[in-house]
């Protein structure tokens, strides 16, 4: 006779955590690698960013163009610094596993903005921004910072807080 298994236990899978930690750390290193050139460019980075965005003109998604033309380009220094700070912060948070869910959220926001600026469809095979979005959502859902990360200690100290 078959024993009836409660629905909840039927779909419970216990997986090792190190693959999520590896993915988290690798994505963090990619963000840090991306910001490296922006930091090295120094004061030239805002002009380089604006030139890139102007070059993308015809391929950029139409809904995104007014935001770039009317908000980003006129405030290019502020947005260039936000990109630098964002990539650096997301990269460091992912590598160390600190507030991973929040870092993943900001990483998704940044990757979507990059994708829209380039005018790349989500399912385009060459669209690496879409892969960043999917991987970061996965990391956030897994709570990947709890494996080999600072979030492990934060979750022990504050177990009910959703951010870890």
Secondary structure as UniProt FT lines:
FT   HELIX           7..10
FT   HELIX           18..41
FT   HELIX           42..44
FT   HELIX           45..55
FT   TURN            56..59
FT   HELIX           62..67
FT   HELIX           68..72
FT   HELIX           73..75
FT   HELIX           76..96
FT   HELIX           100..118
FT   TURN            122..123
FT   TURN            125..126
FT   HELIX           128..142
FT   HELIX           144..146
FT   HELIX           150..157
FT   TURN            159..160
FT   TURN            162..163
//
